[in-house]
């Protein structure tokens, strides 16, 4: 049987409880990682809350009340929010900022990577290699919590992170801005040394077990792989990311 690491309960100081307190926090510009809502609240109340959240771009998880109770806090009224450890940015704002600086854009897209140790290692390498932002989906990725920030040695507090509702739409946005999107795919025939990374580029990295979501893979400009002397089922995603990013640096003379 596969061994799963226990989930660490977030510190109470990182939680906001109750609808009014969460609403106030959002209005004051406090970044939230996500909001957990009792799935058995009245339908109209949930619908109104979902409508309100659309403008804040904060993921909402509708969960059993037992999940909320597991935070060991009282008086939540069906709503618990976790304060974000990183500041999220809008993708187009980052793209515009990079272009205005006259820099050749370089973005990193993470698809389905849930291990925070890998995310932390990736963030450290991305920061060292001059990646302009890490793009993550609002679901299906490891939480960028305090443990993730510690694992990244603080890199997650330095590098911009763009959280998007859809990686498919994010790729469309990158394309509209003239940024080529390359998917790291182990079976791809084109090797990274043969790829032109001197152009504005984004690299998609998938999970080690499932790889990149097929529909996302389909809309990328090209699939690329890392040369290996001996065949193996996969490289560690953090290591693979570093190898690709250093090839980008080499080609760009950085």
C-alpha positions as CSV (number, residue, x, y, z in Angstrom):
1,X,0.0,0.0,0.0
2,X,1.2,3.5,-0.9
3,X,2.4,5.5,2.1
4,X,0.9,9.0,2.4
5,X,2.4,11.8,4.4
6,X,0.1,13.2,7.0
7,X,-1.5,16.6,6.2
8,X,-0.3,19.3,8.6
9,X,-3.0,21.3,10.2
10,X,-2.5,25.0,9.4
11,X,-1.7,27.3,12.3
12,X,-4.7,29.1,13.7
13,X,-3.0,32.4,13.1
14,X,-3.1,31.7,9.3
15,X,-6.9,31.2,9.4
16,X,-9.8,33.6,9.1
17,X,-13.2,32.3,10.2
18,X,-16.8,33.4,9.4
19,X,-18.3,35.0,6.4
20,X,-18.1,38.7,7.6
21,X,-14.4,38.4,8.6
22,X,-13.4,36.7,5.3
23,X,-15.3,39.4,3.3
24,X,-13.6,42.1,5.3
25,X,-10.2,40.6,4.7
26,X,-10.8,40.4,0.9
27,X,-12.0,44.0,0.9
28,X,-8.8,45.1,2.7
29,X,-6.6,43.3,0.1
30,X,-5.4,40.4,2.3
31,X,-4.4,37.6,-0.1
32,X,-6.1,34.3,0.6
33,X,-4.8,30.9,-0.5
34,X,-8.3,29.4,-0.6
35,X,-11.6,29.4,1.2
36,X,-13.3,26.3,2.6
37,X,-17.1,26.4,2.7
38,X,-19.6,23.9,4.2
39,X,-21.2,22.2,1.3
40,X,-24.5,21.8,3.2
41,X,-25.1,25.5,3.6
42,X,-28.4,26.7,1.9
43,X,-28.1,26.7,-1.9
44,X,-29.0,30.4,-2.2
45,X,-26.3,31.4,0.3
46,X,-23.7,29.3,-1.5
47,X,-24.7,30.8,-4.9
48,X,-24.4,34.4,-3.5
49,X,-21.0,33.6,-2.0
50,X,-19.7,32.1,-5.3
51,X,-20.9,35.1,-7.2
52,X,-19.0,37.4,-4.8
53,X,-15.8,35.4,-5.0
54,X,-15.6,35.7,-8.8
55,X,-14.1,39.2,-8.6
56,X,-11.5,38.1,-6.0
57,X,-10.0,35.2,-7.9
58,X,-9.8,33.0,-4.8
59,X,-10.3,29.3,-5.1
60,X,-13.3,28.0,-3.1
61,X,-13.6,24.4,-1.9
62,X,-17.0,23.1,-0.8
63,X,-16.3,20.5,1.8
64,X,-18.0,18.5,4.5
65,X,-18.4,20.3,7.8
66,X,-16.0,17.8,9.3
67,X,-13.2,19.3,7.3
68,X,-13.9,22.7,8.8
69,X,-14.1,21.3,12.3
70,X,-10.7,19.6,11.7
71,X,-9.1,23.0,11.9
72,X,-10.0,23.0,15.6
73,X,-11.6,26.4,15.6
74,X,-15.0,27.5,16.9
75,X,-17.6,29.8,15.4
76,X,-16.7,29.4,11.8
77,X,-20.3,29.4,10.7
78,X,-19.4,27.3,7.7
79,X,-16.6,29.5,6.3
80,X,-12.9,29.1,6.9
81,X,-10.2,30.9,4.8
82,X,-6.4,30.4,4.8
83,X,-4.2,33.4,4.5
84,X,-1.8,33.1,1.6
85,X,1.9,32.9,2.3
86,X,2.7,34.3,-1.2
87,X,1.3,37.3,-3.1
88,X,-0.5,36.3,-6.3
89,X,-0.2,38.3,-9.4
90,X,-2.3,38.6,-12.6
91,X,-0.6,37.0,-15.5
92,X,-1.2,39.8,-18.0
93,X,0.2,42.3,-15.5
94,X,3.4,40.3,-15.2
95,X,3.8,39.8,-18.9
96,X,3.4,43.6,-19.5
97,X,5.9,44.4,-16.8
98,X,8.5,42.0,-18.3
99,X,8.0,43.3,-21.8
100,X,8.2,46.9,-20.6
101,X,11.6,46.2,-19.0
102,X,12.8,44.9,-22.4
103,X,13.5,41.4,-21.1
104,X,12.8,38.3,-23.1
105,X,10.0,36.6,-21.1
106,X,10.5,33.3,-19.4
107,X,7.6,31.6,-17.6
108,X,7.2,28.3,-15.8
109,X,3.8,26.4,-15.7
110,X,3.2,23.7,-13.1
111,X,0.5,21.2,-14.0
112,X,-0.6,18.7,-11.3
113,X,2.5,19.0,-9.1
114,X,1.4,18.3,-5.6
115,X,4.5,17.6,-3.6
116,X,5.5,20.8,-1.8
117,X,9.1,19.6,-1.7
118,X,9.2,19.6,-5.4
119,X,7.4,22.9,-5.7
120,X,9.9,24.4,-3.2
121,X,12.9,23.1,-5.2
122,X,11.4,24.3,-8.5
123,X,10.8,27.7,-7.0
124,X,14.5,28.0,-5.9
125,X,15.8,27.0,-9.3
126,X,13.3,29.2,-11.1
127,X,14.4,32.3,-9.1
128,X,18.1,31.5,-9.6
129,X,17.5,31.1,-13.4
130,X,15.6,34.3,-13.9
131,X,12.1,32.9,-14.4
132,X,9.7,35.9,-14.5
133,X,6.8,34.0,-12.9
134,X,5.5,30.6,-11.9
135,X,2.0,29.9,-13.2
136,X,-0.2,27.5,-11.2
137,X,-3.8,26.4,-11.4
138,X,-6.2,27.1,-8.6
139,X,-6.8,23.4,-8.1
140,X,-4.7,20.3,-8.4
141,X,-1.4,21.8,-7.2
142,X,0.3,21.6,-3.8
143,X,-0.7,24.4,-1.4
144,X,1.8,27.2,-1.3
145,X,1.7,27.3,2.5
146,X,4.3,27.9,5.1
147,X,5.9,24.5,4.6
148,X,6.2,25.2,0.8
149,X,7.8,28.6,1.5
150,X,10.3,27.0,3.9
151,X,11.1,24.3,1.4
152,X,11.8,26.9,-1.2
153,X,14.2,28.7,1.2
154,X,12.0,31.8,0.7
155,X,12.1,31.8,-3.1
156,X,8.3,31.7,-3.2
157,X,8.2,35.0,-1.5
158,X,10.6,36.5,-4.2
159,X,9.4,35.1,-7.5
160,X,5.9,36.2,-8.8
161,X,3.3,33.5,-8.7
162,X,0.3,33.7,-11.1
163,X,-2.7,31.6,-10.0
164,X,-5.2,31.0,-12.8
165,X,-8.5,29.3,-13.0
166,X,-7.5,27.4,-16.2
167,X,-4.0,26.5,-17.5
168,X,-5.6,26.2,-20.9
169,X,-6.6,29.9,-20.8
170,X,-3.2,30.8,-19.5
171,X,-1.6,29.2,-22.5
172,X,-4.0,31.1,-24.8
173,X,-3.0,34.4,-23.0
174,X,0.7,33.6,-23.4
175,X,0.2,32.9,-27.1
176,X,-1.7,36.2,-27.6
177,X,1.4,37.9,-26.1
178,X,3.7,36.1,-28.6
179,X,5.1,33.7,-26.0
180,X,5.9,30.1,-27.2
181,X,4.9,27.3,-24.9
182,X,7.0,24.2,-24.6
183,X,5.8,21.1,-22.9
184,X,8.3,18.8,-21.1
185,X,7.3,15.3,-22.3
186,X,9.6,12.4,-21.7
187,X,8.8,10.7,-25.0
188,X,9.2,13.8,-27.2
189,X,11.7,13.4,-30.0
190,X,13.0,17.0,-29.8
191,X,15.7,17.4,-27.2
192,X,16.1,20.6,-25.2
193,X,19.5,21.3,-26.8
194,X,17.8,21.5,-30.2
195,X,15.1,23.9,-29.1
196,X,15.4,27.6,-29.6
197,X,14.9,29.2,-26.2
198,X,16.1,32.6,-27.3
199,X,12.5,33.5,-28.1
200,X,9.9,34.5,-25.4
201,X,9.1,31.2,-23.8
202,X,7.1,29.3,-21.2
203,X,7.9,25.8,-20.0
204,X,5.2,23.4,-18.9
205,X,6.2,20.8,-16.3
206,X,3.8,18.0,-15.4
207,X,3.6,15.6,-12.5
208,X,5.9,12.6,-12.4
209,X,3.1,10.0,-12.4
210,X,0.5,11.5,-14.8
211,X,2.6,14.0,-16.8
212,X,0.9,17.0,-18.5
213,X,-2.9,17.0,-18.9
214,X,-3.5,15.7,-22.5
215,X,-5.7,18.7,-23.6
216,X,-3.0,21.1,-22.3
217,X,-0.3,19.1,-24.0
218,X,-2.2,19.4,-27.3
219,X,-2.2,23.2,-27.4
220,X,1.5,23.7,-26.6
221,X,3.7,24.7,-29.4
222,X,6.2,21.9,-29.1
223,X,7.0,18.9,-26.9
224,X,10.6,18.6,-25.7
225,X,12.6,16.1,-23.7
226,X,15.9,15.7,-21.8
227,X,18.5,13.5,-23.3
228,X,19.3,10.5,-21.1
229,X,22.1,7.9,-21.6
230,X,20.1,5.2,-19.8
231,X,16.4,4.8,-20.1
232,X,14.3,5.3,-16.9
233,X,10.6,5.9,-16.4
234,X,11.0,9.5,-15.3
235,X,13.3,12.2,-13.8
236,X,12.4,13.9,-10.6
237,X,10.4,16.9,-11.8
238,X,12.4,19.4,-9.7
239,X,15.7,18.1,-11.2
240,X,14.2,18.1,-14.7
241,X,13.0,21.6,-14.4
242,X,16.5,22.7,-13.4
243,X,18.1,21.0,-16.3
244,X,15.7,22.7,-18.8
245,X,16.0,26.1,-17.2
246,X,19.8,26.0,-17.2
247,X,19.7,25.1,-20.9
248,X,17.6,28.2,-21.4
249,X,20.2,30.3,-19.5
250,X,23.0,28.7,-21.6
251,X,21.3,29.6,-24.9
252,X,20.5,33.1,-23.7
253,X,24.0,33.7,-22.6
254,X,23.0,34.5,-19.1
